[in-house]
Amino acid sequence: MPNLKDIKRRIKSVENTQKITRAMKMVAAAKVKKAEAMLKASKPYSLELLSIMKRLMSTNLYIEGTDKKFNKAIDNYPELLKERELKTVGILVVTSDKGLAGAYNANVVRKTMARVKELELSGIAVKLFIVGNKGYQALKRTVGDKIANFYTKLPAVPTPGASAVITEDMAESFVNREIDKIEIITTYFKSSLSYEVQVWQLLPMMFSAEKEEKTGVEPEMLFEPDMESVLQKVVPLYISNRVFYAIIQSVTSEQAARMQAMSSATNNARDMIKLLTIDYNKARQASITQELLEVVNGAEALKG
């Protein structure tokens, strides 16, 4: 027969856990609202930059080298816009520093491993740039030799400054020809109940399919003061924003996944408490019945 004290102790333990998961669910819900508000605020700007780059690239820009020296690799727009033979792909993997978010990090890691395998089967090398401690720890065990850099303990609220550091590192590798293509694996936020792991291509920019081929009219664009000045501003801005936007998408999805995970944990704790309470009542009833039988048997023995 189960010990009543042990069952009561387990019920108390599960109740304490339930309080924690309920509190974490409420915190995650509040963070989801803040992250979603930031995502909605940044989305129009990001989409407009994407539209501008599509229009720029559809004009068949003639990019020439330049003798200018740039302090930052990301400012070297002629090199960033060039296509070259694909030998190595740099992948920015966006995960979280914290766990307790269900299968959120596992899904990103699984997608990364599948992409690495796909590229290697095609004879293409891979270098990983990993955001988040969870992704780094998981991928270090399997593809540690492919990790070029990792970034942990980023601000809880994404900032352009933190994203700029990551962007500059990847742009430097691209300009130095250490990598020939940059992809981003992140989670695209759909709703509080749904997100999707996606692969975005960052560099080289592939917008040629967007040309106005149906009408046969090539778009014309005037650059003021000149094409070089425009590209030197727009290209770094676009690349930095795409990385920043990917991180915002990831953070929002992470908080939504954590809210769902904590909600499920709270419900599971409630169900477990119900089952343990039933076991406790059964054990208590059995104990009372046993004591009554002992009293009756003792009384019968005295009569005899």
C-alpha atoms as one frame of an Amber mdcrd trajectory, in Angstrom:
protein
   0.000   0.000   0.000   1.390   3.454  -0.901   2.625   5.555   1.977   0.251
   8.447   2.704   3.096  10.801   3.622   4.941  10.049   0.379   1.839  10.699
  -1.732   1.118  13.920   0.142   4.723  15.008  -0.354   4.478  14.320  -4.085
   1.233  16.299  -4.348   2.889  19.228  -2.589   5.906  19.011  -4.893   3.753
  18.963  -8.043   1.692  21.889  -6.723   4.891  23.915  -6.240   6.007  23.036
  -9.767   2.603  24.060 -11.090   2.939  27.468  -9.435   6.309  27.963 -11.128
   5.102  26.890 -14.589   1.988  29.055 -14.265   4.126  32.063 -13.374   6.514
  31.351 -16.264   3.550  31.075 -18.623   2.329  34.513 -17.558   5.812  36.016
 -17.973   6.181  34.430 -21.418   2.731  35.709 -22.432   3.739  39.258 -21.505
   7.024  38.914 -23.391   5.224  37.545 -26.456   3.055  40.666 -26.601   6.099
  42.937 -26.383   8.040  40.919 -28.968   5.053  40.782 -31.304   4.613  44.553
 -31.011   8.300  45.028 -31.931   7.913  42.613 -34.837   4.866  44.453 -36.185
   6.655  47.789 -35.832   9.768  46.592 -37.686   7.994  44.617 -40.420   6.981
  47.531 -42.722  10.510  48.959 -42.660  12.075  45.570 -43.382   9.657  44.798
 -46.212  10.216  48.217 -47.764  13.993  47.706 -47.698  13.478  44.329 -49.334
  11.318  45.945 -52.009  13.948  48.635 -52.651  16.680  46.029 -53.058  14.522
  44.036 -55.482  13.977  47.145 -57.574  17.686  48.004 -57.466  18.783  44.520
 -58.467  16.173  44.332 -61.243  17.894  47.228 -63.026  20.894  45.003 -63.880
  23.335  47.079 -61.889  26.845  47.160 -63.288  29.007  46.778 -60.204  32.653
  47.684 -60.558  35.453  47.386 -58.075  36.574  50.465 -56.214  39.886  51.691
 -54.876  38.262  53.137 -51.787  39.250  51.681 -48.430  36.376  50.779 -46.148
  36.771  50.512 -42.394  33.965  47.967 -42.241  33.551  44.933 -44.455  29.813
  45.527 -44.732  30.492  48.853 -46.514  32.289  47.030 -49.331  29.166  46.836
 -51.478  30.868  45.915 -54.805  32.208  42.690 -53.311  28.984  41.930 -51.436
  26.881  42.162 -54.600  29.097  39.924 -56.730  28.253  36.305 -57.469  31.107
  33.839 -57.538  31.783  30.128 -57.658  30.102  28.441 -54.714  32.603  26.576
 -52.551  31.627  27.435 -48.964  28.294  28.502 -47.463  28.089  30.485 -44.245
  24.906  29.786 -42.264  23.632  32.042 -39.495  21.678  29.811 -37.088  19.382
  31.719 -34.725  18.438  29.929 -31.491  17.914  30.983 -27.866  20.104  31.223
 -24.776  17.436  29.708 -22.532  15.509  26.462 -22.644  12.042  25.457 -21.420
  10.617  26.359 -24.824   9.423  22.955 -25.966  10.891  21.758 -29.254  11.781
  25.290 -30.412  15.592  24.915 -30.352  15.471  21.258 -31.398  13.543  22.180
 -34.555  16.136  24.795 -35.543  19.033  22.418 -34.850  17.326  19.658 -36.845
  16.822  21.985 -39.802  20.460  23.095 -39.597  21.752  19.535 -39.587  19.580
  18.681 -42.587  20.870  21.737 -44.488  24.503  20.961 -43.632  24.064  17.401
 -44.856  22.384  18.598 -48.053  25.220  21.005 -48.859  27.965  18.509 -48.058
  26.373  15.929 -50.344  26.672  18.554 -53.092  30.378  18.969 -52.331  29.967
  22.368 -50.648  31.698  23.206 -47.370  29.818  24.861 -44.491  30.710  27.401
 -41.818  28.255  28.074 -39.005  27.653  31.331 -37.177  25.425  30.473 -34.212
  23.263  32.814 -32.161  22.153  31.425 -28.790  23.736  29.093 -26.261  21.241
  26.263 -26.838  22.038  26.018 -30.526  25.767  26.268 -29.878  25.768  23.506
 -27.263  23.710  21.182 -29.462  25.679  21.750 -32.673  29.074  21.725 -30.938
  28.621  18.038 -30.193  27.904  17.076 -33.808  29.443  19.669 -36.145  31.814
  21.519 -33.841  34.533  21.696 -36.501  32.208  23.722 -38.746  31.468  26.475
 -36.202  33.191  29.699 -37.290  31.762  31.880 -34.498  28.996  31.934 -31.905
  27.137  34.664 -30.060  25.543  34.165 -26.645  23.999  36.355 -23.962  22.581
  38.819 -26.458  20.132  41.418 -25.080  16.722  39.961 -24.228  15.228  42.703
 -26.396  16.940  42.574 -29.824  18.944  45.667 -30.716  20.413  46.810 -34.041
  23.801  47.194 -32.333  24.043  43.525 -31.370  22.880  42.494 -34.840  25.480
  44.774 -36.439  28.315  42.843 -34.740  27.049  39.564 -36.193  26.498  41.121
 -39.617  30.004  42.592 -39.742  31.611  39.237 -38.867  29.745  37.460 -41.659
  30.341  40.268 -44.157  34.062  40.159 -43.370  34.162  36.426 -44.061  32.301
  37.014 -47.333  34.570  39.856 -48.473  37.668  37.829 -47.548  36.272  34.964
 -49.666  36.147  32.581 -46.731  32.491  32.005 -47.613  30.735  32.495 -50.964
  27.113  32.546 -49.811  25.256  33.508 -46.632  22.047  31.869 -45.453  19.969
  32.448 -42.324  18.090  29.702 -40.507  15.498  31.288 -38.250  11.932  30.763
 -37.046   9.224  32.724 -38.841   6.504  33.810 -36.419   2.973  33.148 -37.715
   0.898  33.426 -34.548   1.084  32.747 -30.826   0.356  29.108 -31.605   2.416
  28.633 -34.752   5.905  29.269 -36.128   7.954  27.806 -38.958  11.688  27.171
 -39.321  12.843  28.792 -42.563  16.032  29.205 -44.586  16.642  32.712 -45.990
  19.317  33.590 -48.540  21.124  36.783 -47.615  24.122  36.955 -49.945  24.499
  37.017 -52.860  21.207  38.814 -53.414  19.081  36.768 -55.793  16.303  38.956
 -57.151  16.770  38.305 -60.861  13.524  36.318 -60.972  11.674  39.476 -60.034
  12.396  41.212 -63.342   9.516  42.485 -65.431   9.883  39.848 -68.130   6.196
  39.691 -69.023   6.049  43.149 -70.565   9.614  43.166 -71.833  10.152  46.584
 -70.246  13.362  47.023 -68.275  12.838  49.301 -65.259  14.854  52.484 -65.178
  16.113  54.129 -62.030  17.816  57.429 -61.398  20.460  57.603 -58.673  21.010
  60.816 -56.736  23.660  61.991 -56.141  25.121  58.890 -57.851  24.782  55.099
 -57.895  27.856  54.550 -55.721  26.566  56.761 -52.903  23.136  55.118 -52.943
  24.467  51.566 -52.894  26.991  52.323 -50.188  24.099  53.323 -47.926  21.353
  50.922 -48.979  23.292  47.643 -49.235  24.761  47.657 -45.672  21.419  48.874
 -44.343  19.578  46.035 -46.055  21.965  43.302 -44.899  22.019  44.533 -41.278
  18.256  44.831 -41.216  17.702  41.293 -42.514  19.831  39.886 -39.698  18.067
  42.090 -37.143  14.655  41.094 -38.528  15.583  37.384 -38.400  16.530  37.726
 -34.723  13.252  39.534 -33.916  11.319  36.756 -35.650  13.259  34.185 -33.640
  12.755  35.904 -30.268   9.008  36.259 -30.859   8.715  32.591 -31.849  10.796
  31.562 -28.844   8.535  33.344 -26.358   5.434  31.908 -28.034   6.928  28.409
 -27.852   7.831  28.920 -24.187   4.311  30.111 -23.392   2.877  26.986 -25.032
   5.358  24.728 -23.226   4.594  26.257 -19.836   0.858  26.046 -20.520   1.205
  22.323 -21.299   3.361  21.808 -18.196   0.766  23.562 -16.015  -2.031  21.409
 -17.442   0.034  18.250 -16.973   0.720  19.211 -13.359  -3.012  19.731 -12.800
  -3.779  16.275 -14.226  -1.037  14.692 -12.124  -2.402  16.324  -8.965  -5.826
  14.847  -9.732  -4.372  11.350 -10.130  -2.247  11.646  -6.991  -5.256  12.912
  -5.039  -7.234   9.853  -6.118  -4.352   7.603  -5.057  -4.155   9.452  -1.740
  -7.871   9.020  -1.076  -7.701   5.336  -1.994  -4.720   4.772   0.294  -6.379
   6.725   3.093  -9.598   4.724   2.708  -7.634   1.476   2.708  -5.817   2.584
   5.867  -9.089   3.434   7.635 -10.626   0.115   6.540  -7.574  -1.747   7.820
  -7.780   0.009  11.182 -11.509  -0.804  11.488 -10.830  -4.450  10.703  -8.139
  -4.553  13.361 -10.504  -3.014  15.933 -13.284  -5.476  15.031 -10.915  -8.423
  15.108  -9.549  -7.275  18.450 -13.060  -6.970  19.884 -13.946 -10.441  18.611
 -10.825 -11.834  20.173 -11.733 -10.305  23.549 -15.208 -11.852  23.388 -13.718
 -15.216  22.721
